[in-house]
Amino acid sequence: MAIKKGDTLPNATFLVMGDEGPATVDLAEKLKGRKVVLFGLPGAFTRTCSAHVPSFIRTKDAFAEKGVDEIICVAVNDPFVMKAWAENTGAEDAGLTMLADGDASFTKAIGMEFTAPPVGFYDRSKRFSMLVEDGVVTILNEEEAAGECNISAGETLLEAM
């Protein structure tokens, strides 16, 4: 069953590239007492996903003005790919947090997984964005059409706030 507005996000452990190599990130710790934008997408370096990230770079300051503490991107990739993609898109320089859900456990736990064998996508994340306050989903935008980034874009989430 897919996550919905009012639900508490399940705890999850992600991987991120640190100075010493891959490091774990506990989602519950990141969310506790904070207002966080979290968005998910099918994969790094894909055409639409690489257009999705800039929408959150463009809106980062406006989100901060509305009290958002952090913007987190989650994709079913490994931390090495997420690090390279963060550098490539400018997400790293902008201060976005790029987390790897390598085994799709978080994506599956929130009911946002999909599979598309013709393009080699297995257990990938649907495109979505959400505002999470102290672990509770207060706004949820799920993209309905494959290959589009309108409903889940940073600007759309910002307008909903």
Salt bridges, closest charged atoms under 4 A:
ASP7 OD1 - LYS4 NZ 3.19
GLU70 OE2 - LYS30 NZ 2.86
GLU70 OE1 - ARG34 NH1 2.72
GLU87 OE2 - LYS83 NZ 3.48
GLU92 OE2 - LYS83 NZ 2.32
ASP123 OD2 - LYS108 NZ 3.29
GLU142 OE2 - LYS126 NZ 3.50
GLU155 OE2 - ARG58 NE 2.78
